[in-house]
Amino acid sequence: MALKLKPVSSQVIVITGASSGIGLATAKLAAERARQGGARRPHA
């Protein structure tokens, strides 16, 4: 069964601890992907 991802732009994402560390990196990545038009599969 293949995993089907919705575009980030159509999701609500809550990231806690986004002021530093992994939370900050995750927030930056999510914002960049949303700006580009949605999530990309790393192995697609």
ZAZAKE-662577 format. One record per residue: residue in one letter; residue number from 1; x, y, z of N, C-alpha, C, O in turn. Coordinates in steps of 0.1 Angstrom, whole numbers. Example, Ala and Ser with C-alpha at 12.3 -4.5 7.8 and 13.67 -1.06 7.14 Angstrom:
2
<pt><residuo>a</residuo><num>1</num><n_X>132</n_X><n_Y>-57</n_Y><n_Z>78</n_Z><ca_X>123</ca_X><ca_Y>-45</ca_Y><ca_Z>78</ca_Z><c_X>132</c_X><c_Y>-33</c_Y><c_Z>78</c_Z><o_X>142</o_X><o_Y>-33</o_Y><o_Z>85</o_Z></pt>
<pt><residuo>s</residuo><num>2</num><n_X>128</n_X><n_Y>-22</n_Y><n_Z>71</n_Z><ca_X>137</ca_X><ca_Y>-11</ca_Y><ca_Z>71</ca_Z><c_X>129</c_X><c_Y>0</c_Y><c_Z>79</c_Z><o_X>134</o_X><o_Y>11</o_Y><o_Z>80</o_Z></pt>
END
This chain:
44
<pt><residuo>m</residuo><num>1</num><n_X>9</n_X><n_Y>-12</n_Y><n_Z>0</n_Z><ca_X>0</ca_X><ca_Y>0</ca_Y><ca_Z>0</ca_Z><c_X>9</c_X><c_Y>12</c_Y><c_Z>0</c_Z><o_X>17</o_X><o_Y>14</o_Y><o_Z>9</o_Z></pt>
<pt><residuo>a</residuo><num>2</num><n_X>7</n_X><n_Y>21</n_Y><n_Z>-10</n_Z><ca_X>15</ca_X><ca_Y>33</ca_Y><ca_Z>-11</ca_Z><c_X>10</c_X><c_Y>44</c_Y><c_Z>-2</c_Z><o_X>-2</o_X><o_Y>45</o_Y><o_Z>0</o_Z></pt>
<pt><residuo>l</residuo><num>3</num><n_X>19</n_X><n_Y>52</n_Y><n_Z>4</n_Z><ca_X>15</ca_X><ca_Y>63</ca_Y><ca_Z>12</ca_Z><c_X>12</c_X><c_Y>75</c_Y><c_Z>4</c_Z><o_X>20</o_X><o_Y>79</o_Y><o_Z>-5</o_Z></pt>
<pt><residuo>k</residuo><num>4</num><n_X>1</n_X><n_Y>81</n_Y><n_Z>5</n_Z><ca_X>-3</ca_X><ca_Y>93</ca_Y><ca_Z>-2</ca_Z><c_X>-3</c_X><c_Y>105</c_Y><c_Z>7</c_Z><o_X>-10</o_X><o_Y>105</o_Y><o_Z>17</o_Z></pt>
<pt><residuo>l</residuo><num>5</num><n_X>6</n_X><n_Y>114</n_Y><n_Z>3</n_Z><ca_X>7</ca_X><ca_Y>126</ca_Y><ca_Z>11</ca_Z><c_X>-1</c_X><c_Y>138</c_Y><c_Z>6</c_Z><o_X>-1</o_X><o_Y>140</o_Y><o_Z>-6</o_Z></pt>
<pt><residuo>k</residuo><num>6</num><n_X>-7</n_X><n_Y>145</n_Y><n_Z>14</n_Z><ca_X>-14</ca_X><ca_Y>157</ca_Y><ca_Z>10</ca_Z><c_X>-4</c_X><c_Y>168</c_Y><c_Z>10</c_Z><o_X>6</o_X><o_Y>168</o_Y><o_Z>17</o_Z></pt>
<pt><residuo>p</residuo><num>7</num><n_X>-6</n_X><n_Y>178</n_Y><n_Z>1</n_Z><ca_X>3</ca_X><ca_Y>190</ca_Y><ca_Z>0</ca_Z><c_X>3</c_X><c_Y>197</c_Y><c_Z>14</c_Z><o_X>-7</o_X><o_Y>198</o_Y><o_Z>20</o_Z></pt>
<pt><residuo>v</residuo><num>8</num><n_X>15</n_X><n_Y>202</n_Y><n_Z>18</n_Z><ca_X>16</ca_X><ca_Y>209</ca_Y><ca_Z>30</ca_Z><c_X>7</c_X><c_Y>221</c_Y><c_Z>30</c_Z><o_X>1</o_X><o_Y>225</o_Y><o_Z>41</o_Z></pt>
<pt><residuo>s</residuo><num>9</num><n_X>5</n_X><n_Y>227</n_Y><n_Z>19</n_Z><ca_X>-4</ca_X><ca_Y>239</ca_Y><ca_Z>18</ca_Z><c_X>-18</c_X><c_Y>236</c_Y><c_Z>21</c_Z><o_X>-26</o_X><o_Y>246</o_Y><o_Z>24</o_Z></pt>
<pt><residuo>s</residuo><num>10</num><n_X>-22</n_X><n_Y>224</n_Y><n_Z>21</n_Z><ca_X>-36</ca_X><ca_Y>220</ca_Y><ca_Z>24</ca_Z><c_X>-37</c_X><c_Y>214</c_Y><c_Z>39</c_Z><o_X>-48</o_X><o_Y>209</o_Y><o_Z>42</o_Z></pt>
<pt><residuo>q</residuo><num>11</num><n_X>-27</n_X><n_Y>215</n_Y><n_Z>46</n_Z><ca_X>-27</ca_X><ca_Y>210</ca_Y><ca_Z>60</ca_Z><c_X>-24</c_X><c_Y>220</c_Y><c_Z>70</c_Z><o_X>-19</o_X><o_Y>231</o_Y><o_Z>67</o_Z></pt>
<pt><residuo>v</residuo><num>12</num><n_X>-28</n_X><n_Y>217</n_Y><n_Z>82</n_Z><ca_X>-25</ca_X><ca_Y>226</ca_Y><ca_Z>94</ca_Z><c_X>-14</c_X><c_Y>218</c_Y><c_Z>101</c_Z><o_X>-16</o_X><o_Y>207</o_Y><o_Z>105</o_Z></pt>
<pt><residuo>i</residuo><num>13</num><n_X>-3</n_X><n_Y>225</n_Y><n_Z>104</n_Z><ca_X>8</ca_X><ca_Y>218</ca_Y><ca_Z>110</ca_Z><c_X>11</c_X><c_Y>226</c_Y><c_Z>123</c_Z><o_X>12</o_X><o_Y>238</o_Y><o_Z>123</o_Z></pt>
<pt><residuo>v</residuo><num>14</num><n_X>12</n_X><n_Y>218</n_Y><n_Z>134</n_Z><ca_X>15</ca_X><ca_Y>224</ca_Y><ca_Z>147</ca_Z><c_X>29</c_X><c_Y>219</c_Y><c_Z>151</c_Z><o_X>31</o_X><o_Y>207</o_Y><o_Z>153</o_Z></pt>
<pt><residuo>i</residuo><num>15</num><n_X>39</n_X><n_Y>228</n_Y><n_Z>153</n_Z><ca_X>52</ca_X><ca_Y>224</ca_Y><ca_Z>156</ca_Z><c_X>55</c_X><c_Y>230</c_Y><c_Z>170</c_Z><o_X>55</o_X><o_Y>243</o_Y><o_Z>171</o_Z></pt>
<pt><residuo>t</residuo><num>16</num><n_X>57</n_X><n_Y>222</n_Y><n_Z>180</n_Z><ca_X>61</ca_X><ca_Y>228</ca_Y><ca_Z>193</ca_Z><c_X>76</c_X><c_Y>228</c_Y><c_Z>194</c_Z><o_X>83</o_X><o_Y>220</o_Y><o_Z>188</o_Z></pt>
<pt><residuo>g</residuo><num>17</num><n_X>81</n_X><n_Y>238</n_Y><n_Z>202</n_Z><ca_X>95</ca_X><ca_Y>239</ca_Y><ca_Z>204</ca_Z><c_X>102</c_X><c_Y>244</c_Y><c_Z>192</c_Z><o_X>114</o_X><o_Y>240</o_Y><o_Z>189</o_Z></pt>
<pt><residuo>a</residuo><num>18</num><n_X>96</n_X><n_Y>253</n_Y><n_Z>184</n_Z><ca_X>102</ca_X><ca_Y>258</ca_Y><ca_Z>171</ca_Z><c_X>111</c_X><c_Y>269</c_Y><c_Z>173</c_Z><o_X>115</o_X><o_Y>276</o_Y><o_Z>163</o_Z></pt>
<pt><residuo>s</residuo><num>19</num><n_X>115</n_X><n_Y>272</n_Y><n_Z>186</n_Z><ca_X>125</ca_X><ca_Y>283</ca_Y><ca_Z>188</ca_Z><c_X>139</c_X><c_Y>279</c_Y><c_Z>186</c_Z><o_X>148</o_X><o_Y>287</o_Y><o_Z>185</o_Z></pt>
<pt><residuo>s</residuo><num>20</num><n_X>142</n_X><n_Y>265</n_Y><n_Z>186</n_Z><ca_X>156</ca_X><ca_Y>261</ca_Y><ca_Z>185</ca_Z><c_X>156</c_X><c_Y>246</c_Y><c_Z>182</c_Z><o_X>145</o_X><o_Y>239</o_Y><o_Z>183</o_Z></pt>
<pt><residuo>g</residuo><num>21</num><n_X>167</n_X><n_Y>241</n_Y><n_Z>178</n_Z><ca_X>169</ca_X><ca_Y>226</ca_Y><ca_Z>176</ca_Z><c_X>161</c_X><c_Y>220</c_Y><c_Z>165</c_Z><o_X>158</o_X><o_Y>226</o_Y><o_Z>154</o_Z></pt>
<pt><residuo>i</residuo><num>22</num><n_X>156</n_X><n_Y>208</n_Y><n_Z>167</n_Z><ca_X>149</ca_X><ca_Y>201</ca_Y><ca_Z>158</ca_Z><c_X>135</c_X><c_Y>208</c_Y><c_Z>154</c_Z><o_X>131</o_X><o_Y>208</o_Y><o_Z>143</o_Z></pt>
<pt><residuo>g</residuo><num>23</num><n_X>129</n_X><n_Y>214</n_Y><n_Z>164</n_Z><ca_X>116</ca_X><ca_Y>221</ca_Y><ca_Z>161</ca_Z><c_X>118</c_X><c_Y>232</c_Y><c_Z>152</c_Z><o_X>110</o_X><o_Y>234</o_Y><o_Z>143</o_Z></pt>
<pt><residuo>l</residuo><num>24</num><n_X>129</n_X><n_Y>240</n_Y><n_Z>153</n_Z><ca_X>132</ca_X><ca_Y>251</ca_Y><ca_Z>144</ca_Z><c_X>135</c_X><c_Y>246</c_Y><c_Z>130</c_Z><o_X>130</o_X><o_Y>252</o_Y><o_Z>121</o_Z></pt>
<pt><residuo>a</residuo><num>25</num><n_X>143</n_X><n_Y>235</n_Y><n_Z>129</n_Z><ca_X>146</ca_X><ca_Y>230</ca_Y><ca_Z>116</ca_Z><c_X>134</c_X><c_Y>224</c_Y><c_Z>109</c_Z><o_X>132</o_X><o_Y>226</o_Y><o_Z>97</o_Z></pt>
<pt><residuo>t</residuo><num>26</num><n_X>125</n_X><n_Y>218</n_Y><n_Z>117</n_Z><ca_X>112</ca_X><ca_Y>213</ca_Y><ca_Z>111</ca_Z><c_X>103</c_X><c_Y>224</c_Y><c_Z>107</c_Z><o_X>97</o_X><o_Y>224</o_Y><o_Z>96</o_Z></pt>
<pt><residuo>a</residuo><num>27</num><n_X>102</n_X><n_Y>235</n_Y><n_Z>114</n_Z><ca_X>94</ca_X><ca_Y>247</ca_Y><ca_Z>111</ca_Z><c_X>100</c_X><c_Y>253</c_Y><c_Z>98</c_Z><o_X>92</o_X><o_Y>257</o_Y><o_Z>89</o_Z></pt>
<pt><residuo>k</residuo><num>28</num><n_X>113</n_X><n_Y>255</n_Y><n_Z>97</n_Z><ca_X>119</ca_X><ca_Y>260</ca_Y><ca_Z>85</ca_Z><c_X>116</c_X><c_Y>252</c_Y><c_Z>73</c_Z><o_X>113</o_X><o_Y>257</o_Y><o_Z>62</o_Z></pt>
<pt><residuo>l</residuo><num>29</num><n_X>118</n_X><n_Y>239</n_Y><n_Z>74</n_Z><ca_X>115</ca_X><ca_Y>229</ca_Y><ca_Z>63</ca_Z><c_X>101</c_X><c_Y>230</c_Y><c_Z>59</c_Z><o_X>98</o_X><o_Y>230</o_Y><o_Z>47</o_Z></pt>
<pt><residuo>a</residuo><num>30</num><n_X>92</n_X><n_Y>230</n_Y><n_Z>68</n_Z><ca_X>77</ca_X><ca_Y>230</ca_Y><ca_Z>65</ca_Z><c_X>74</c_X><c_Y>243</c_Y><c_Z>58</c_Z><o_X>66</o_X><o_Y>243</o_Y><o_Z>48</o_Z></pt>
<pt><residuo>a</residuo><num>31</num><n_X>79</n_X><n_Y>254</n_Y><n_Z>62</n_Z><ca_X>77</ca_X><ca_Y>267</ca_Y><ca_Z>56</ca_Z><c_X>82</c_X><c_Y>267</c_Y><c_Z>42</c_Z><o_X>76</o_X><o_Y>272</o_Y><o_Z>32</o_Z></pt>
<pt><residuo>e</residuo><num>32</num><n_X>94</n_X><n_Y>262</n_Y><n_Z>40</n_Z><ca_X>100</ca_X><ca_Y>262</ca_Y><ca_Z>26</ca_Z><c_X>92</c_X><c_Y>253</c_Y><c_Z>17</c_Z><o_X>90</o_X><o_Y>257</o_Y><o_Z>5</o_Z></pt>
<pt><residuo>r</residuo><num>33</num><n_X>88</n_X><n_Y>241</n_Y><n_Z>22</n_Z><ca_X>80</ca_X><ca_Y>232</ca_Y><ca_Z>13</ca_Z><c_X>66</c_X><c_Y>238</c_Y><c_Z>10</c_Z><o_X>62</o_X><o_Y>237</o_Y><o_Z>-1</o_Z></pt>
<pt><residuo>a</residuo><num>34</num><n_X>60</n_X><n_Y>245</n_Y><n_Z>19</n_Z><ca_X>48</ca_X><ca_Y>252</ca_Y><ca_Z>17</ca_Z><c_X>49</c_X><c_Y>263</c_Y><c_Z>6</c_Z><o_X>41</o_X><o_Y>265</o_Y><o_Z>-2</o_Z></pt>
<pt><residuo>r</residuo><num>35</num><n_X>60</n_X><n_Y>270</n_Y><n_Z>7</n_Z><ca_X>63</ca_X><ca_Y>281</ca_Y><ca_Z>-2</ca_Z><c_X>65</c_X><c_Y>275</c_Y><c_Z>-16</c_Z><o_X>62</o_X><o_Y>282</o_Y><o_Z>-26</o_Z></pt>
<pt><residuo>q</residuo><num>36</num><n_X>71</n_X><n_Y>263</n_Y><n_Z>-17</n_Z><ca_X>74</ca_X><ca_Y>257</ca_Y><ca_Z>-30</ca_Z><c_X>61</c_X><c_Y>250</c_Y><c_Z>-36</c_Z><o_X>61</o_X><o_Y>246</o_Y><o_Z>-47</o_Z></pt>
<pt><residuo>g</residuo><num>37</num><n_X>51</n_X><n_Y>249</n_Y><n_Z>-28</n_Z><ca_X>38</ca_X><ca_Y>244</ca_Y><ca_Z>-33</ca_Z><c_X>35</c_X><c_Y>230</c_Y><c_Z>-28</c_Z><o_X>25</o_X><o_Y>224</o_Y><o_Z>-33</o_Z></pt>
<pt><residuo>g</residuo><num>38</num><n_X>41</n_X><n_Y>226</n_Y><n_Z>-17</n_Z><ca_X>37</ca_X><ca_Y>213</ca_Y><ca_Z>-11</ca_Z><c_X>49</c_X><c_Y>204</c_Y><c_Z>-8</c_Z><o_X>60</o_X><o_Y>207</o_Y><o_Z>-11</o_Z></pt>
<pt><residuo>a</residuo><num>39</num><n_X>46</n_X><n_Y>193</n_Y><n_Z>-1</n_Z><ca_X>56</ca_X><ca_Y>184</ca_Y><ca_Z>4</ca_Z><c_X>61</c_X><c_Y>176</c_Y><c_Z>-8</c_Z><o_X>54</o_X><o_Y>173</o_Y><o_Z>-18</o_Z></pt>
<pt><residuo>r</residuo><num>40</num><n_X>73</n_X><n_Y>172</n_Y><n_Z>-7</n_Z><ca_X>80</ca_X><ca_Y>163</ca_Y><ca_Z>-17</ca_Z><c_X>84</c_X><c_Y>151</c_Y><c_Z>-10</c_Z><o_X>88</o_X><o_Y>151</o_Y><o_Z>1</o_Z></pt>
<pt><residuo>r</residuo><num>41</num><n_X>82</n_X><n_Y>140</n_Y><n_Z>-17</n_Z><ca_X>87</ca_X><ca_Y>127</ca_Y><ca_Z>-12</ca_Z><c_X>102</c_X><c_Y>126</c_Y><c_Z>-14</c_Z><o_X>107</o_X><o_Y>129</o_Y><o_Z>-24</o_Z></pt>
<pt><residuo>p</residuo><num>42</num><n_X>109</n_X><n_Y>123</n_Y><n_Z>-3</n_Z><ca_X>124</ca_X><ca_Y>122</ca_Y><ca_Z>-4</ca_Z><c_X>129</c_X><c_Y>111</c_Y><c_Z>-14</c_Z><o_X>140</o_X><o_Y>113</o_Y><o_Z>-19</o_Z></pt>
<pt><residuo>h</residuo><num>43</num><n_X>121</n_X><n_Y>101</n_Y><n_Z>-16</n_Z><ca_X>126</ca_X><ca_Y>90</ca_Y><ca_Z>-25</ca_Z><c_X>117</c_X><c_Y>89</c_Y><c_Z>-37</c_Z><o_X>117</o_X><o_Y>78</o_Y><o_Z>-43</o_Z></pt>
<pt><residuo>a</residuo><num>44</num><n_X>111</n_X><n_Y>99</n_Y><n_Z>-41</n_Z><ca_X>102</ca_X><ca_Y>98</ca_Y><ca_Z>-53</ca_Z><c_X>110</c_X><c_Y>101</c_Y><c_Z>-66</c_Z><o_X>104</o_X><o_Y>101</o_Y><o_Z>-77</o_Z></pt>
END
